[in-house]
Amino acid sequence: MKTVRPIVLAAGACILSAQIAFAQSGEVNVYSYREAKLIEPLFAAFTKDTGIKVNVISASSGLEQRIKSEGDKSPADVLLTVDIGRIDDAVKAGITQPIKSDALNKTVPAQYRDPDGHWYGISMRARVAYVSKERVKDTALTYEGLADPKWKGKICIRSGQHIYNNALFAAYVARHGAEKAETWLKGVKANLAQKPSGGDRETARDVVAAHQRQAEVQQHGVGARKCDIGIGNTYYWALMNDKETDKKAWADATRVILPTFEGGGTHVNLSGVIVTRHAPNKANAIKLAEWLVSEQAQKIYADINYEYPVRADIAINPTIAGYGKLNADTLPLAKIAAERKIASELVDKVGFDN
């Protein structure tokens, strides 16, 4: 059995030469936005099943640009993304090619794949609310309701230009139009407890009740509670609750609500798979893409990465299932991607991050 030998490219590190000699027989070369340690179990299982060795380069940014600059000499066969924004960037960069696969078309729901086959979703995450167990008695929220003045000074969120929020805001534009989205963003901004900052974990931290943060106040000089609602992705809360022992107190003091759009469902985003335009191992790349939506791979995604399987027949990780039943919004991700630019412009127009 061949083993997986990940090649990790950290953010900010010198880019490895495009002339790295990847063997062409029985291999597939993957550029990934997912951390190597999180996807290595997937690729080890793929190699065991198929005998195809997986070579991996991981980075936190710039992979689309790298593939484009490498041109037809690029060794990349597959790009794994972690957001519809990066998927859209790859398509616009011209580095993708349609995947012709009956298996993928049969398995992946239409709203989670490109109509022309340039990308397929392989797992989902939802954009949700981490709320104070003590101070928020609501059991349901809407995205529209985040602009309600009753939440004035009570919401924490990371930058409005971050790809996760850009996708949520783009979904709002796609559903309600730019004019209503602008009004909504102004309302959400008016309800912020502080300047958008940090990451999703930090929004949970800032929700934690004052008496539960006294040790932090003394140790780090941070203030008492800042907000009652934090906006984050589903898997961060699960990681804090199950694996990140230093942050478990943040999960213990909060609970997750799955907001919905009025008349719709909960906004979901995708981890996706792309076959590159000049893939030297195209057949193996398609085999990998098809394998990633197999029952085995979907279970690994669910349990290791705390994401929702794109397949409805796969059990959801118990921690994620504990949030309640996900009623995913049916708005196609391709339509959301089409509104990303407008959403970004609106964030600047209303001064959301100021």
N, C-alpha and C positions, 0 to 999 in steps of 0.2 A: 504494500500500500504506500502510495506517495504521501508525503507530509506537506502541510501548509507552511510556507516560509514567508511571513509577512515582512514587507519592507515599509517602514514607517517614516513618513516625512512630516515632521512637526511644523506647526505654523511658525513662520519666520526663519526656518532653517534654509540653508542653501538648497536650491532645487537640484535634484540629481540630474545628471545628463540624460537627454532624451535617447542617447545611443546605448543605454543600458542593454546588455544582451539578454533579452528574454528568449528562452527556448520556445520554438513555435509548435512543437508537437506535443499534444496531450496537456496543454496548459491554457490558462486564461488569465489575462492581466487586468486587474481591477484598480481603478482610482476611486477612493472612497472618502466621503465626508463623515462617515461613521468611524469612531475610534477602533483601531485594530483589535484591541482586547475584547470589544463588544461583538465583533463579527467573526473572530477566529473560530468559535464553536460552529458557526454556520458553515464556514469554508472547510473545516475539518470533516464535517459530515458529508458535504458535497464531494470532497475528494474520495472519501470512503465509498460512497455510492457509485461514483462514475470513473474513478481513477484519474481524473483531470486535476492537475496541480493548480493552485490559485496563488498568483503573485499579487501582493497588495501594496499600494502606496496610499497612505492616509494623510489628510491635511484638513485644516479647519476653514480654508478659503483658497480661492484662486485656481481650482482644478479645471474649470471651464476654460479659463484663459490659457492655462498650460497646454491643454489638449489642442486648443486652436493654434497656439504658437508652434506646436510640434508638427502640425499639418499632417500630410499623408505618411510621415515617418513616425507618427505617434505609436508607441507600443500599446496604448490603452485599448482594451476591448470593451470594457464596461465602466460606466460611471454610476456609483451609488450615491444618491442624494438624500437629504434629510428635510426637505421642504419644497413646496410647490414653487417657491421663488427661485431656488437654485435649478429646479427642473426647467422652468421658463427661461432662465438665463442660458442654460445649455442649448435649448432649442433655438433661441435667438442668435446664439453664437455660431450656429450652423455646424455643430459638432455631432449631431445625432443622425441616425438613419431609422427608417421604419422597421419594426420587428414584425415579421410575418409569422404568426404563431396561433394556431387554433387553440392550443392549450391555454395560452394567456388570455385570449379573447373569451374563452369559455369560463375561466376561473375568476378573472378580475372584473368586478362590476363596471359598467360603462362610465359612471361618473368618476371613477378612480383610474382612468386611463385616457391617453390622448386619442382623439378620434382617428388620427392618421397613424397611430402605432408608434410614435416617437418615444413614448415613455409609458411605463406601467407602475401603478402603486403596488407596493409589496407589504406595507403595514401602515397603520393609521395612529394618529394621536389627536386628542381633542384639546381645544383652548377653553379652559375652565376657570372657575373661581375657587380660590382657597379662602375660606371665610372663618372668622373667629367663632369658636364653639360657644364662647360666653356671650358675645355681643350681637351676633347675627342669628336671629331666630327663623329667618326665611328658610324654607326648604326647597324653593325653586326661584330661579332668576331668569330674566331675559337679557340678551345683549342690549336691546333697546333701553331697558330699564337702568342700565349703568349710567345713563345720563339724567336720571331722576334726581332732583335736588335733595331728596332725603338722604342721599349718599354723599352730600357735600363734605369734603375733607376726609373721606373715609376709604378712598380707593388708591392702591399702589399698583404700579405697572412699570415694566421696563420701557426703553425707548420706543416711541411710536414708529420709528424707522427700522426697528429690528424686523428681520424677515418673518418671525412668528406673528407679530402684531400687524405687519403689513398685509399678511394673508387674511387675517381676521377683518381688518378694515376694508380690504378689497372685496371680501365676501359681503360686507355691509353695502358697499357701493353697488355690487352686482345685484343685490336684492332690492335696495331702496332707491338707487340713483345717487349721483354725486351731490346734489343740493341737500337732500336729507342727510346724507352721510356727513357733510360739513357741519350741519346743525348739531348732529349727534356728537361728533368729535368735540365741538365746543362745549357741549354739556358734560361729556366725560372729563374733559380737561378741567372744568370748573369744580368737579368733584374730587380731583386728585389731592391726596394728602401731602404730596411732595413732588419735586421735579422727577420725571421718569428717569430711572437709573437702575443699575445692577442687573441681575438676571432673574429668572423665575423663582429660584430658591429664595432669593432675598425678599421677594414679595411675601413669601410665607413667613420669613423671619420678622418682617415688619408688621405682621398681623399679630404676632404672639403677644399675649396679655402682659401687662406691665409687671405683675408680680412674678411671672414665669421668666422674666428677662433680667431680674435684678443681678444675677451673677454676671451676665454679659455687660450690664451697665458698669459694674465695678471693675470687671476685667478689661473691657475694651473701650469704655467711655461712651458707648452708644446710648441713645436715648430710650425712653420707654416706648410703648406701642405707638405706631405711627398711623395705622390704618386698620380697617375692619375687613376689607376685601382685597385680595391680591389676585392678579390675573396670571395664569401660568399653564403649562402643558401638563397633561395627565401623568406622564411618567416621572416628572421631577418629584411630585409628592410621594409616589410609590417608592422611589429610590431613597428619599429621606426617611420614610417610614420603615423600610425593610433592610436597607444596606448601609446607609450613611449615619452611623451611630452618633456622630457629633452634631447631627441636625435633626435627630428624631424628636427632640422637644418641639421643634417647629411644626412637625406633622401632628404631634400629640395635641397641640393647642388649636389646631385647625381641622376643618373638614372640607370635603370637596363637593361642590355643586356643579352639575352639568347644565350650564345655561343653554337656552335655545333662542332662536330667532322667533319673533311673533309669527305664527302661522308656519313655522319651519322647525328645523331641528338644531342640534348642536354642531357648531363649526368644527370640522375635522381637517387635518392636514396629512401629508403623506411622506413616507420614505419611498423613494422611487428607484427604478432601475432603467438605465439607458444603454443601448448598444451604440458605440461610437461610430462616427461616419467612416473611418478608415480602419475599423477593427481588423487586425491581422489574423485573429482567431475567431472569426464571426460565428462559425458553427458552435464552438464551445461557449461563446458568449450567450447565444440563444439558449443553449442547454442550461447554463447557470440561471438565466432569467426565468426560465420555466421552472427550474428546481426551487427557486426562491418562493414560489407560491404553492409548493407541494405541502402536503399535510405535515411532514416532518419539519420543514423549514419554518412554516407558520407557527408551529408550537414553540420552536426555539425563540423566534421573535417575541412571542407572547410572554414567555417566562424569563428570558434574559434581559430584554430591552423594555419590558413593561409597555408594549404597544398593543393596540388592537389588531388582531389578524384581519387581513383584507378578505379572507374567506369566512363566510358566516358559519361554516360547519366546524370551526376550531374553537375550543374552549378558551375563554378569556382568563388571564391570570387572576387569581382570587382577590388580590389587593385592588386591581383595577376594577374588577367586577363589583367590589364593595362600594364603589361610587354610585351605583345604581345603573339601571338599564340605559345604554347609549342609544339615543334616537338621533342618529347621524343625519345632518342636513343633506338633502338630495341634490343641492346645487352642484353641478359638475365642476370639478377642480379646474378644468380648462377655462371655464367662464370666469372663475375667480382670478386666475393668472392674468387674464386679459385686462383686469381692472387694477393691477398692481401700481402702474405708473400714476394713475389718478389718485389712488389712496395715498401714495407717497407725497404727491403735490399738496393734498389736503392737509396732511400732517404739518407740513411747513407753513401752509397758508394760515392755519389757526394757531400756529406757534405752540403746538402740542408739547414739544420737548423743552420749551423755554421755562 
